[in-house]
Amino acid sequence: MMSSREMGYDRAIVMYTPDGRLLQVEYASEAVKYGSLVVAIRGKDFAVCVTRTKDTDPLLDPIEKIHMIDENIGAAGAGFTGDINLLIDQARIQAQRHRLVFEDPIDVKSVVNHIGKFMYEFTRYGGVRPLGAALILIGSDKAGRHVFLLDPRGLILSGKAVAIGKNSQEATDMLRSEYKLDLSIRQALDLAMKALSKAEEKDSPVEIGIAEGPKFKKMSLDEALKLYPS
């Protein structure tokens, strides 16, 4: 019997297989698994995001992994860098549109819904390919602190602890077994770093994003450990 690939179902995103799958979208999800691991944890009054920068040519500056969307929201992605940057730009544009109209920072769910719809549109039409990227967004607004995960299907998930990228399943298993509701920021950082050790680039620099109070801020691991000693 011919496989779905042999029958040509993986040649266009608009063709379902007989068992109801969109193979090009599944391939895009597989591409995410080759990206750098990103781990995010939400506590009672904070959210943290941790990842590593990739080693580059010594003549080049490190590539930014955690991006500020607005003063209250940050994001990190796994997958193709160009696709991640496209999604970051879309999130920033939506945040600025909201600020121009309402003169206030946008709420996290509005940005997430916009990006989720944007990603989903790439699964519906011929002539385009699904975006080979997943995003984790963390942020603060009047509703509290948030951690959201978006994947190439346009699926939106909200959670207490999530991971995307290389070895994300192993990291998720660790988070599932060790996460507690009453974690402090330092404990959350320690747990995120422990989960991050599942990635291969163990000696590369670490970037950290923290949503605490009304603000989101980026920092290095050393800065975070000094700011939150216990």
Kinemage of the C-alpha trace (Angstrom):
@kinemage 1
@onewidth
@group {chain A} dominant
@subgroup {mainchain}
@vectorlist {calphas} color= white
{ca met a 1} P 0.000 0.000 0.000
{ca met a 2} L 1.339 3.452 -0.903
{ca ser a 3} L 2.221 5.807 1.920
{ca ser a 4} L 0.654 9.267 2.243
{ca arg a 5} L 3.915 10.823 1.089
{ca glu a 6} L 4.066 8.624 -2.009
{ca met a 7} L 0.506 9.583 -2.877
{ca gly a 8} L 1.495 13.256 -2.882
{ca tyr a 9} L -0.327 14.447 0.216
{ca asp a 10} L 2.782 16.225 1.492
{ca arg a 11} L 3.122 18.426 -1.604
{ca ala a 12} L 0.536 21.046 -0.618
{ca ile a 13} L -0.735 22.255 2.740
{ca val a 14} L -4.338 22.298 1.492
{ca met a 15} L -4.445 18.519 0.888
{ca tyr a 16} L -5.676 16.323 3.743
{ca thr a 17} L -4.537 12.735 3.958
{ca pro a 18} L -7.279 10.092 4.169
{ca asp a 19} L -6.744 9.979 7.935
{ca gly a 20} L -7.286 13.749 8.278
{ca arg a 21} L -3.695 15.017 8.585
{ca leu a 22} L -1.970 18.008 7.008
{ca leu a 23} L 1.547 16.739 6.464
{ca gln a 24} L 3.182 20.084 5.655
{ca val a 25} L 1.922 21.467 8.973
{ca glu a 26} L 3.298 18.426 10.774
{ca tyr a 27} L 6.654 18.951 9.051
{ca ala a 28} L 6.692 22.554 10.299
{ca ser a 29} L 6.122 21.287 13.838
{ca glu a 30} L 9.061 18.934 13.419
{ca ala a 31} L 11.283 21.874 12.412
{ca val a 32} L 10.592 23.463 15.804
{ca lys a 33} L 12.184 20.465 17.523
{ca tyr a 34} L 15.575 21.420 16.062
{ca gly a 35} L 15.512 24.915 17.573
{ca ser a 36} L 17.132 25.981 20.823
{ca leu a 37} L 15.258 24.917 23.942
{ca val a 38} L 13.080 27.585 25.574
{ca val a 39} L 11.579 27.082 29.043
{ca ala a 40} L 8.969 29.289 30.741
{ca ile a 41} L 7.450 29.070 34.221
{ca arg a 42} L 4.583 31.037 35.780
{ca gly a 43} L 4.351 31.725 39.509
{ca lys a 44} L 1.765 33.497 41.618
{ca asp a 45} L 2.975 36.995 40.769
{ca phe a 46} L 5.634 36.487 38.082
{ca ala a 47} L 6.558 34.641 34.903
{ca val a 48} L 10.064 33.738 33.749
{ca cys a 49} L 11.495 32.620 30.414
{ca val a 50} L 14.945 31.067 29.989
{ca thr a 51} L 16.913 30.092 26.871
{ca arg a 52} L 20.446 29.933 25.515
{ca thr a 53} L 21.978 31.951 22.725
{ca lys a 54} L 23.587 29.920 19.966
{ca asp a 55} L 27.323 30.049 19.436
{ca thr a 56} L 28.097 32.131 16.351
{ca asp a 57} L 31.169 33.236 14.457
{ca pro a 58} L 33.464 35.100 16.901
{ca leu a 59} L 33.335 38.102 14.562
{ca leu a 60} L 29.545 38.327 14.937
{ca asp a 61} L 27.450 39.513 17.839
{ca pro a 62} L 25.239 36.884 19.553
{ca ile a 63} L 21.754 36.487 18.107
{ca glu a 64} L 19.016 37.802 20.379
{ca lys a 65} L 16.755 34.987 21.604
{ca ile a 66} L 14.357 36.749 23.980
{ca his a 67} L 12.538 39.721 22.477
{ca met a 68} L 10.616 42.561 24.117
{ca ile a 69} L 7.184 43.000 22.506
{ca asp a 70} L 6.040 45.877 24.705
{ca glu a 71} L 6.984 47.113 28.146
{ca asn a 72} L 4.876 44.324 29.709
{ca ile a 73} L 5.400 41.417 27.271
{ca gly a 74} L 8.339 39.343 26.062
{ca ala a 75} L 8.682 36.380 23.707
{ca ala a 76} L 11.133 33.689 22.664
{ca gly a 77} L 10.914 31.245 19.780
{ca ala a 78} L 12.231 27.926 18.518
{ca gly a 79} L 12.555 26.979 14.859
{ca phe a 80} L 13.603 28.952 11.791
{ca thr a 81} L 15.041 32.312 12.825
{ca gly a 82} L 13.440 34.204 9.927
{ca asp a 83} L 9.991 32.854 10.809
{ca ile a 84} L 10.500 33.729 14.481
{ca asn a 85} L 11.489 37.288 13.555
{ca leu a 86} L 8.381 37.617 11.366
{ca leu a 87} L 6.170 36.627 14.299
{ca ile a 88} L 7.991 38.970 16.680
{ca asp a 89} L 7.472 41.865 14.254
{ca gln a 90} L 3.770 41.019 13.956
{ca ala a 91} L 3.422 41.003 17.743
{ca arg a 92} L 5.196 44.355 18.064
{ca ile a 93} L 3.051 45.942 15.348
{ca gln a 94} L -0.124 44.770 17.091
{ca ala a 95} L 1.134 46.107 20.425
{ca gln a 96} L 1.919 49.498 18.882
{ca arg a 97} L -1.473 49.686 17.179
{ca his a 98} L -3.143 49.160 20.535
{ca arg a 99} L -0.942 51.765 22.210
{ca leu a 100} L -1.688 54.359 19.511
{ca val a 101} L -5.434 53.883 19.919
{ca phe a 102} L -5.776 53.343 23.677
{ca glu a 103} L -2.517 54.891 24.984
{ca asp a 104} L -1.976 51.866 27.234
{ca pro a 105} L 0.036 48.648 26.944
{ca ile a 106} L -1.836 45.833 25.248
{ca asp a 107} L -3.039 42.853 27.286
{ca val a 108} L -1.152 39.616 26.726
{ca lys a 109} L -4.110 37.564 25.428
{ca ser a 110} L -4.821 40.087 22.646
{ca val a 111} L -1.280 39.745 21.296
{ca val a 112} L -1.449 35.971 21.578
{ca asn a 113} L -4.771 35.778 19.745
{ca his a 114} L -3.440 37.970 16.928
{ca ile a 115} L -0.294 35.878 16.475
{ca gly a 116} L -2.237 32.623 16.690
{ca lys a 117} L -4.561 33.769 13.913
{ca phe a 118} L -1.591 34.955 11.845
{ca met a 119} L 0.097 31.546 12.156
{ca tyr a 120} L -3.113 29.692 11.375
{ca glu a 121} L -3.561 31.583 8.108
{ca phe a 122} L -0.356 29.962 6.834
{ca thr a 123} L -2.012 26.547 7.123
{ca arg a 124} L -5.001 27.369 4.904
{ca tyr a 125} L -3.759 28.600 1.533
{ca gly a 126} L -1.724 27.229 -1.341
{ca gly a 127} L 1.388 29.112 -2.414
{ca val a 128} L 2.660 29.587 1.142
{ca arg a 129} L 4.244 27.256 3.641
{ca pro a 130} L 3.421 26.856 7.345
{ca leu a 131} L 5.737 28.850 9.587
{ca gly a 132} L 8.439 26.608 11.021
{ca ala a 133} L 8.438 28.317 14.404
{ca ala a 134} L 6.804 28.124 17.812
{ca leu a 135} L 6.646 30.949 20.336
{ca ile a 136} L 6.438 31.290 24.082
{ca leu a 137} L 5.057 34.623 25.292
{ca ile a 138} L 5.191 35.774 28.909
{ca gly a 139} L 3.820 39.011 30.271
{ca ser a 140} L 1.856 41.001 32.806
{ca asp a 141} L -1.454 42.806 32.570
{ca lys a 142} L -4.471 43.594 34.752
{ca ala a 143} L -5.514 39.939 34.675
{ca gly a 144} L -2.191 38.784 36.164
{ca arg a 145} L 0.930 37.065 34.896
{ca his a 146} L 0.774 34.807 31.842
{ca val a 147} L 2.661 32.093 29.963
{ca phe a 148} L 1.380 31.203 26.480
{ca leu a 149} L 2.642 28.719 23.900
{ca leu a 150} L 1.849 28.988 20.168
{ca asp a 151} L 2.758 26.322 17.619
{ca pro a 152} L 2.798 26.237 13.769
{ca arg a 153} L -0.826 25.060 13.665
{ca gly a 154} L -1.941 28.287 15.297
{ca leu a 155} L -2.741 26.376 18.489
{ca ile a 156} L -2.710 28.558 21.616
{ca leu a 157} L -2.002 27.017 25.022
{ca ser a 158} L -1.822 28.725 28.396
{ca gly a 159} L 0.094 27.004 31.150
{ca lys a 160} L 2.093 27.079 34.355
{ca ala a 161} L 5.285 25.646 32.821
{ca val a 162} L 6.030 24.967 29.147
{ca ala a 163} L 8.987 24.182 26.886
{ca ile a 164} L 9.622 24.270 23.131
{ca gly a 165} L 12.585 23.353 20.955
{ca lys a 166} L 15.239 20.659 21.189
{ca asn a 167} L 14.614 18.064 23.918
{ca ser a 168} L 11.429 19.892 24.931
{ca gln a 169} L 9.715 16.637 25.915
{ca glu a 170} L 12.435 15.789 28.440
{ca ala a 171} L 12.292 19.327 29.808
{ca thr a 172} L 8.490 19.155 30.046
{ca asp a 173} L 8.673 15.848 31.926
{ca met a 174} L 11.006 17.457 34.458
{ca leu a 175} L 8.761 20.495 34.828
{ca arg a 176} L 5.741 18.243 35.286
{ca ser a 177} L 7.410 16.349 38.134
{ca glu a 178} L 9.052 19.285 39.954
{ca tyr a 179} L 6.794 22.305 39.397
{ca lys a 180} L 5.039 23.730 42.469
{ca leu a 181} L 2.464 26.507 42.707
{ca asp a 182} L 4.345 28.351 45.457
{ca leu a 183} L 7.709 28.668 43.687
{ca ser a 184} L 9.665 31.853 44.300
{ca ile a 185} L 11.323 33.608 41.384
{ca arg a 186} L 14.707 32.158 42.337
{ca gln a 187} L 13.244 28.657 42.630
{ca ala a 188} L 11.554 29.060 39.248
{ca leu a 189} L 14.845 30.188 37.705
{ca asp a 190} L 16.668 27.208 39.219
{ca leu a 191} L 14.034 24.804 37.903
{ca ala a 192} L 14.075 26.416 34.451
{ca met a 193} L 17.878 26.174 34.320
{ca lys a 194} L 17.694 22.527 35.361
{ca ala a 195} L 15.231 21.844 32.546
{ca leu a 196} L 17.355 23.881 30.149
{ca ser a 197} L 20.311 21.569 30.837
{ca lys a 198} L 18.502 19.055 28.628
{ca ala a 199} L 19.717 21.081 25.625
{ca glu a 200} L 23.097 20.324 24.083
{ca glu a 201} L 24.605 23.841 24.119
{ca lys a 202} L 25.445 23.693 27.819
{ca asp a 203} L 28.263 26.233 27.686
{ca ser a 204} L 26.531 28.950 25.659
{ca pro a 205} L 25.280 32.148 27.360
{ca val a 206} L 21.831 32.193 28.971
{ca glu a 207} L 19.185 34.854 28.373
{ca ile a 208} L 16.413 35.412 30.889
{ca gly a 209} L 13.145 37.316 30.655
{ca ile a 210} L 11.070 38.111 33.727
{ca ala a 211} L 7.553 39.534 33.905
{ca glu a 212} L 7.092 40.905 37.400
{ca gly a 213} L 4.704 43.632 38.429
{ca pro a 214} L 3.622 45.649 35.375
{ca lys a 215} L 6.938 45.291 33.537
{ca phe a 216} L 8.900 42.804 31.471
{ca lys a 217} L 12.692 42.891 31.641
{ca lys a 218} L 15.575 41.013 30.029
{ca met a 219} L 18.843 40.136 31.725
{ca ser a 220} L 21.729 37.709 31.818
{ca leu a 221} L 21.866 34.738 34.191
{ca asp a 222} L 24.418 36.469 36.438
{ca glu a 223} L 22.224 39.572 36.683
{ca ala a 224} L 19.189 37.454 37.549
{ca leu a 225} L 20.999 35.519 40.268
{ca lys a 226} L 22.232 38.754 41.852
{ca leu a 227} L 18.769 40.343 41.672
{ca tyr a 228} L 17.075 37.258 43.132
{ca pro a 229} L 19.615 35.703 45.512
{ca ser a 230} L 17.113 33.397 47.233
